Amino acid sequence: MNADENNKIDNGDDESPFGPVIFSYTREQAIADGVLVDLTEWAKETGFTIPVACTSALWHGWITPPEKAKSMGQSERGRGHDILWMLFCAIRRSPGTRPLDQLHFKVLFQQSPGRTETVRFKAICGPGDQGEPVITITMPDED
């Protein structure tokens, strides 16, 4: 065996320079596990034509209202609609001259009587499990 044969690693996949997939985690699995929350049905009502989900951190941190806000009529459905509507508006306002795969937008939330908070979110458009376009809404520091 020569030196080149000794240095060659047989990864079982001659097509990929990275070798075989060791582990994969699909969007469908992330939704089933609660890592992502599927907002697709709500998003359709807002005008979206592709699947939309948000991270669990966003859902529990901002879509689920604090107790003081619930007493003022704030609900998950209403807050979810606010996020989706503001994203829809941000997409429509964005320049159409460049590919857009990531967009930051802000939403104003009523937190308690007399107290509001403006929160920044990030929306990422990328491939779903079958390569189809999907949107995932996250906090700015999430991937």
Secondary structure, 3 states (H helix, E strand, C coil): CCHHHHHCCCCCCCCCCCCCCCCCCCHHHHHHHCCEEECHHHHHHHCCCCCEEEEHHHHHHHHCCCHHHHCCCCCHHHHHHHHHHHHHHHHHHCCCCCCCCEEEEEEEEEEECCEEEEEEEEEEEEECCCCCEEEEEECCCCC
